[in-house]
Amino acid sequence: MTPPRLIRRCRLLLLEPHHHLDFQLGALLAGGNGLHASHAWRALAPHLDAPVEVVPVLVAMLGQIQPEGWQAPPCADDDAHLQQLIDLHLVFVEGAHSVPSQRDAALREVKWWQPAAVMHWMSRWQGRDSVSALYAAGLQNAEGLRRQLGPPPVAVQRLDGPRTPLPRPPGSAFDTLLQGRSTCRNFDPGRALTLACFAQVMQRTFAATGTYQSAPDSVFLKKNAPSAGGLHPTEVYVLVQRVSGLEPGLYHYDPQQHDLTRLPDPPGSGSDWARTITAGQHWFADAPVLLILAPRYARSFWKYRDHPKAYRAITLDVGHLSQLLLLCATEQGLGAFVTAAINEQDIEQALGMDAMQQSPLAVCGFGWRGAQMHTAEFDPAHRVWPAD
């Protein structure tokens, strides 16, 4: 007698009710508005390339199959529906091997919290030109935003109750430094950074200032920015465009050794790829140096397993590093930026990353400002650009 096959559901799975409208001429000719509404369930599973549609009977069957451990099929007389789930790679058969099953197995090792995994997987861009989309929607400036979207929520929330004015101590050099930090959208395309200047910003922002080794295979880093659990999962990849003494190209930064490892060139020229990874934000593509901040999720999830706050902590880590970078660049008289509007999938493909193992969350950059402001910058106090 052939033993029954054992199955299990993929580990990470959310089901989304999906509403779709399409135009049907017949409905218009029958006196309607021509729009036909269809409803379906979409399975969101990060081990797949895209969501897949499932009918209600498959949804019900998925609810009977456990993601951990192998089990006998729940309905011995419903093999056809079970086979559909297997063909969709939402259910796996023990001993059968496929690319989706291997990805599901790899994801089980990383210990993602399920909602965060799906959000991360679904929110990544590829080939997006965010600037063209803004202009097409009339949202490229504050006036357009107000015109298209109405007034924003109030800038400051004021609550009822007794108010206590706080003293304003006299300003210091540090206050001047803080107020000089402003996102740069106008880099000087003809001016390179010195190697010493570049190295100092990198050291202050990303280098380890100390290590703690609890065992030969367990090392923790101390940096100038905080990190949840002292784990510092964020890797830094450097696109060098204009640094004296460094060949233009793509590098990886080692925070312990404070050195760069040369990587294969990205697709096309450096400036074209810079524009691609920043989703068409051409004002950032001229920066002498662009930095890709890409966490390794297993590093954080080793401690925070299936934890609802783990992904949030990683995004905070990237925020801490990017803010520190802008401050350190400002101290050197440089302009800097950080953007989350990036084409993650293009970066992942160029760097050979599995998006659920390691993926970029932001791109930063720094360098000399241009002499003129060709692209508007938000500098209402005129700390960077003098008033006319």
N, C-alpha and C positions, 0 to 999 in steps of 0.2 A: 504494500500500500504506500502510495506517495504521501510523505508527510505534508501537512498543510503549510502553506507559505505564511510567514509572519510579516507584519507590516508595522509602520509607525508614521505619524504625520511629521511634516517639517517642523522644526522647533519654533521658528519665528513666523507668525501668520496673523494678520488682521483682516477682517472682512468688512468691506465698505459698501453700503447701498449706493448704487450709481444711477443717476438720472441723466438721460440723454435726449436731446431734441434734434430731430432731423426734418427736412422739408420733403413732403410728399405731394406731388401734383394732384393725385386723385382726391386727397383730402381737401385741397383747395377747390377743385371743381365740384365737390359735393357740398360746397357752401361753408366750409370751415376756413380756418386761417392758414391751412397748409402745413401746420406743424404737428408732428407726431411724436409723442412722448413714449420712451421705452424705459423700463426699469430692470436692473440686474444687480447682481452681487459681483464685486471685484475682490479677488484674493490678492492682498498685498504681502508679498513674501520676498525678503531681501536676497534670497539665494537665486532668484530668477532675474532675468534681464528687464522684465516689465510686468505690470499687473496682468492677471488673467481673469477672464469672466467665468463665473460658475453659476449654474442653475440652482434653484432652491433645494432640490433633492440632494445635490452634492454638498450644499452647505450643511444640511442636516446630518449627512454621513460624516463630514469632517468633525462635527461635534462629538462623534462617538469614537474617534480614533485618538489615542494618546500620543503626545510628542516624545515622551520618554519611555524607553523600553520597547521591546517588540511584542506584538500581540497578534492573536488570530483575528481575521476579518470579522467585523461585528455582525454582518449579515451574510451568511453563507449562500443564500439564494439571490444575492444582488451583485453578482460578480461584474456585470456590465458597468454599473455606476462606479464601482471600486476601480475598475480598469481605467475609466475616464480620469479619476483623480491621480492614478499612477502616471497616465500619459501627460497630465498637466504638471507633473513633478511636485504635487502637493502631498502625495503619499509615496513612501518608498518601500520596496520589498527587501527584506534582509538578504544580503549576499549579492544583490544586483548593484551594479556600479554605473554611474553616469556623471557627467559634469555637474548637473544640479545637485545630485546626492553628495558629491564630494564637497561642493560649496556649503551645503547644509551641515555636513560633518565638521567643516572648518569653523563655521559660525558657532557651533555648539561649544567650541573651545574658548571663544572670546568672551562669552558671558554677557552679552548685550541684554539690557532691559528692553522688552519687546516693543513698547510704543516708541521709545527713542530710536531703536534700530530702524523701524519703518519710516519714521520722520526723516532720519538722516538719509536713508536710501532714496526716498521720494523727492527730496528737496535739492538734489544735485542737478546742475546744469551741464549741457553740452552744446557748444556752438552757438550760444546765446549772444546776441548783440543788444545789451541792455540800453545802450545810448540811443540807438535807432528807435527802440520801442518807446523810450521816454519822449522823444521828439514827435513820434507818430501820435502819441496820446496827448500831446500838449502839456506834459508834466516836467519839462526840463528846467523850470525855475519856480520860485515861490509864487509869482503872479499866476503862472499856469496851474499850479497845484490848487491855489485858492479858487480860481475860475472853474476848474473841472470838478473839484472835490468838495467845494464849500469851505468854510472856515475850519481850521483845526481845533481840537480841544484846547482849552485854556493852557497857556504856557506854564502857569504856576497855580497849584491847588492851594487855596487859602481856606483854612478851617476856622470855624467860630470858636471863640474862647479868648482868655487873657493873652496878650502878646508881650513878650519881653525882648526889647532890642538888645542885640549883642554888640560889644565893642568892635571897632575896626582898627586893629593894630596897624602901625605904620608899615608900609611895604618894604620888602627887602629884595636883594638880588634874586632870591629864589622865586619871589612873586613875579618879578619881571620875566624870569625864565618860563614860568608856568603860563603867563599871559602871552608869551611869544609863540606858544605851540598852536599851529593852525595847519589844517590839511593843505598840502601843497598840490596844486594842479598845473603848475607852470615850472617845469624843470628846464635847466639850461642844457640843450642838446649838444653843445660844443665844449662843455667843461667836464673833465673827469675828476673823480675823487682820488686823493692820494691813498696809497695803500695803508699808511699809518692811520689816517682818519677813518677809513673803512673798518680797519681792524679794531679801533677803539670803540666804535659804536657796536660792533658785533660782540666784543668782549663784555662791555657793560650790560648789554641787553640779554645775551644768550649764554655766555660762558658759565661754567660751574665755578663757584667760589669756594667750594668745599665738597667732600664726599664722606659718606658713612658706609662702611662695608660690614654688614652684620654676619655675612658668610661669604665664601669665595664667589658664590653665584648670586649674591644679593647686595646690590649697590644702590645707594640713594644719593641724589645730588642736592646741593644747596646752590641757589641762584639768587640774583637780585630781584626776582619776581616770585610771588608765592605760587604754590601748586598744591592741589588737593592731595593729602597723604604724602607730600614730598616726592611724588612720583615723576613729575615733569615728563609727561608722555609726548610732548610736541617736538617733532623734528623740524629742522630748518633747511630748506633747499634754496640755493642762491642763484639767481640769474644775473650774472655780471655783464654789464653792457659797457661801462666806462669807469674802470678803476686802474690807475697807473700800476704797472707791474703784474697785473692779472690778465690772463688771456680771456677774452669774452667767451661766455658759455655758461653751462649749468654745473653747479657744484652742490655737495652736501657738506653741512657744517657740523663738526664734532665739538660739542661743548666741553668735553674733558681735555682734549688735546689742543683745543683752540686752533684747528686747522681745517682746510678744505680738501675734499676729495672730488676730483674731476669726474664728471658723468658724461655719457653720450649727449651730443647736441640735441636739443629739442627740434621738432619739425619746423622747417622753414627758417627764416632769419630770426635772430633774437628779438628784434623789435616787433615783428609780426606775431611771434608767439606771445610776447608780452601783452600785445593787444588782445589776442585770443583768450589768454587766461584771465584777463581783467574784464572779460565780457564786453569788449568794444570801447572801454574807457581810455581813449587815445591819450588823454592828458596824463595818465599814469604810465603809459608805455614808454615815455621818454626818460624815465628815472634811470640814473646810472646803475642802480642796484634794485632788484625786486626780490622779495623774500616770500617763499611759500611756507606757510605754517601748517604742518600736516601731522596731527597726533597719531600715535600708534595706540589703538583702543585697548588692546590686550594689556598694555602696561598699566593702565588705570583700572581696568575691570578685573585684573588679578586680585586687587584688594576689594574693589567695590563691585561684587558679582551680582548681576541681575538687579542692580541698585537703581531706584528711580531718580536719584540725584547725580549719578555718575556722569552722564553725558552733559548735564548742565555744568558740572564742575570743569569738564574739559573745555567747554566754550569759554568759561571764565578764565581758565589758564591762558588760552589764546588771547583773550582780551587784556590780561595783565601784561603779557609780553609785547603786544602791539602798542599799548599805551607807554610802556617803558621805552620802547624803540623811538616813539615820537618825541619823548622828552629828551633822550640822549642825543638824538639828531639835532633837536633845537639847540641844545647846549653847545653843539659844534657849529652853530650858524647855518645848519642845513634845513631844507624842507623835507617833509616826510608825509606818508599817507598810510591808511589801512582801509581795505575794502573787503566786504563779504560777498559782493556781487561778482562772483567768479565762476568760471566754467570748470567745475570740479572734475568732470569726466574727461575733459581734454588733458588736464594735468595728470590724472590717474593713468591714462593710457601712455603718456610720454614717460612717466616714471615707473611704470610697471606695477602700480598699486592695485590691490584688491580693495575696493571701496569700503568693505565692511571690516577690513583689518587695519587699514590706514587710508586717510583721505584728507585733502586740504580743507581747512575751515576759513582761511583768510589769506589774502596776499597783501604784503606791506612793501614799502619802498622808501628810499631816501637818496638825497643828492643835493646839488646846488640849485637854488631857485634861479629862474630866468630873470632878466632885467625888467621885463614888462609882463603885465598880467593879460595874457591873451584869452585865457579861460577863467571865468569868474570864480573867485574863492570867497568863502564865508569869513569875513574879517570885519565885523561891524564896528569894532573899537579901533580899527586902523592901527593895530599893533605891528602888522607885517607890511601892509601897503599904505603909505601915507595918503591922506585925503587930498583930492585935487584942490 
